[in-house]
Amino acid sequence: MRIGRREILAGAAALAVPGGPALAQSRAETLRQVTGNTVNTLDPTMPGSTREAFGISVNVYDRLVGFGRRQAGAGWVFAPDVIRGELAERVETSADGTTFTFHLRRDAKFHDGTPVTAEDVKWSFDRHVTARSLAAVQIQTGSWTKAEQFRVVDAHTFEAKVERPDRLALPNLCTLYCMIINSKVAKAHATADDPWAQAWLKDNAAGSGAYRVESFKPGEQVILRRNDDWKGGALPFFRRIINQTIPEAATRANLIERGDADLSIDLQASDVPSLAQRPRVKVVSTPQFNAFTMVAFNTRMTPFDNVKLRQAVAAALPYQDIFKAALFERGAALFGGDWSETPPTARFPQPMPMKTDLARARALMAEAGFPNGLDTTFSFNVGSAATSEPMAALVKESLARIGIRVEIQKLPDAQISTMVTEKKLPFLTETSIAWLPSTDYFFRNFFTGEQRWNYSSWNNAEINDLTAKARFERDPAEYERLCKRMIAVLAEEVPLILLWQPNQDAVMTQAIDGYTYQYHRQVDYRDLRRA
Amino acid sequence: MRGVAGRAGRRFVSSLPALFGVLVFTFLLMRVLPGDPAVFFASGPNAGQAEIEDIRRRMGLDKPVPEQLLLYLRDIGTGNLGRSMTTGQPVLNDLRNRLPASLELTFCALLIALVLAVPLGILAALRPGSVVDHAVRLLCTLGVCVPTFVSGLLLIYVLYYLLGIAPDPTGRIDIFASQPPEVTGFLLVDAALAGDGEAWWAAARQLVLPACTMALFVLAPLARMTRASMLAVLTSDFIRTGEALGLSRRRVILVYALRNALLPVITIMGIVFSTMLGANVLVEKVFSWPGVASYALDALLSSDYAPVQGFVLLMASIFVLVNLVVDLLYGIADPRVSIG
């Protein structure tokens, strides 16, 4: 018998059929996300954990409460003012705003099948405030500092108390650090040196979330499987999630274009416009409304301790050109605001009244006492070079016109964080983000104190005073007045210049639906479905 | 045979001071680099001095450098290479998991390179100045000139993106395929041991593109060295004698000439192998290959000391080992050579 090419092909096709439909089905119910970074821990509270690790933990653990979401443009964004129950069916807040009573879902179970009780919740919160972890530093911004604040009322009722009615007490409990851990499992793996099982929870999960960890290979991939017993909400669409590390951005783009991968949220901004043109690809662009890119001055070091000089720089920058050259206008501008004295809203960040006006800049330079100009350096980190490099070139060129000679300094990430923390850089650009986008939280973290996030090392008595008051202000009108005043002072003193909120470009195959921009800037797989 | 083992043992012992020097040098170099790992890893809105100090204490950076060095040497003595902050895993585990990936890729690439380079080198040497010689020279020059990330991306673009022949260029095995049970860490070996033809094929398909990319890059030194040493051998007396005695040309070239020309090729092979293992970071990045080089690069960028030190130690040890193997191969290629 002579076997031709056609027969072989037919034979191969016949062989391929049996596994075919089943395989296709499981592919349809599998989401493959490709990312340039790695998941380095299953415990997001571990110092040094990556953003991708945050994303995984949101899906593997539940919290008592979480943020809702709302439609914005073509996509969805998280709603910081809508608080919905996760493990808690409902929350009661006392009249004075200091006591929160959580009623737990009675049918909620951990992945090992044991019920979620108030004891587990209490143990988890004791861990979050006591253990050395990222959780403690975050939730202290909501006045959560010691274990005595948390109390078990009965097996399914849990109470948490703050001394003063902190506006961010409840929102802080929605953040992913406040995950609820299976205390029985964790205690079994605790040791005398490590009472909170931090070493074990790095590589193992003990949660109740919508997904279980099927395999975890740090630096390569994480595979999640849906928890069909999940009670925290409607069962998610995808049965299996593959989160794979692919360092090369071009390869990630290729995979999505060919339909081999479903979603990537960290492609190069310059590639996104052309990808959006492809028939099989969908791009959901959302301005990151809880982030901002800025140019910061060191207000404690000469020469930028001089407010006139800072104002001069603010008047000399070619905002629109930088926005176009560095970001291709893919974001929301935070300059060119049409106001002076009092901002139109109490929201922050909002467009500040910065405009390019060279004549004014030159006059301010003279007033500042620099008739002959000055020399300085402008620093940015290598990781952000794609946007910062064109920005730095334009800053250098425009400031040369008012006599400021700028030397551009590109630093590796570890090095720039060291220098920012030590407050050694005079003039730099950074992008930063706040999980809880409320005005007083922004000002507290970015414009007061000694931490790294106070990029301009600003220490303004009025701002310190206003933020301390606003934190506990329960009257909405008064809170708004305080916030507007903070924003006005910022516009006047320019410790830093706000530039824009960059878009998050989530690139996915056409069929993926429901993508939501989250406060942690990662993917909440529970939101997604394949149409 | 005992003589060989004794020689190998002596060689190994005599390389220990060099290993120790590398160890101390890397240790000091990492501490001189600007950038404080503790600051880098302390994130969170309110990460202040206390958190940074805590991380510094955990990483053992709060002690004076000489004391850190002694502690580090003690750890190495007990087989503890420290913990990586980037992956959160002990460095020894990371290296153990990733080294087979790098070795498998490097072996395959070297094999492809040898299979191509030796015949090409011989062909070029047989007809110096001919079209064949120039074609080989052109190919080698191209291989060396085009950086691996360009040739890698080009291969991906044509074979995966445009033609769809190659599997998606990500990692060691198709992400939807099942992985064979781990025995050696070499997927091809593991799949063969498990008798899993499908997994073997899935792993082999993933290997082709990165291995070819690397092979292209090292083609030049191997082919050029084969050509040069063949040229020298072909003009020697014993070849002329062999030809005069009427031996077949095939026998003269493959048995008498090639065997004598192989010594320098083996030397170069040893060097090429060690270089490939450490320098294939670009290939690993482009093909998302979970190997040791990309691991070390990620650690270096975030000033994560332990993995970088572990990597350098591993590379130095492999280099010593490869040199040893090369010396032993010498003895097989030319029994007159004995290295004491």
Interface residues (C-beta under 8 A of the other chain):
Chain A: L23 R27 T30 R32 V34 T38 N40 T41 M46 P47 G48 S49 R132 L134 V137 Q138 Q140 T141 K202 D203 K217 P218 G219 E220 Q221 I242 Q244 T245 I246 P247 E248 A250 T251 N254 L255 E257 R258 D260 A261 P412 D413 A414 Q415 S417 T418 T421 A434 W435 N445 G449 E450 Q451 R452 W453
Chain B: P34 G35 D36 P37 V39 F40 F41 A42 S43 G44 P45 N46 A47 G48 Q49 E51 I52 D54 I55 R58 M85 T86 T87 G88 Q89 D94 N97 L153 I156 Y157 Y160 Y161 G164 D168 P169 T170 G171 I175 F176 K285 V286 F287 S288 P290 S294 Y295 D298 L301 S302 S303
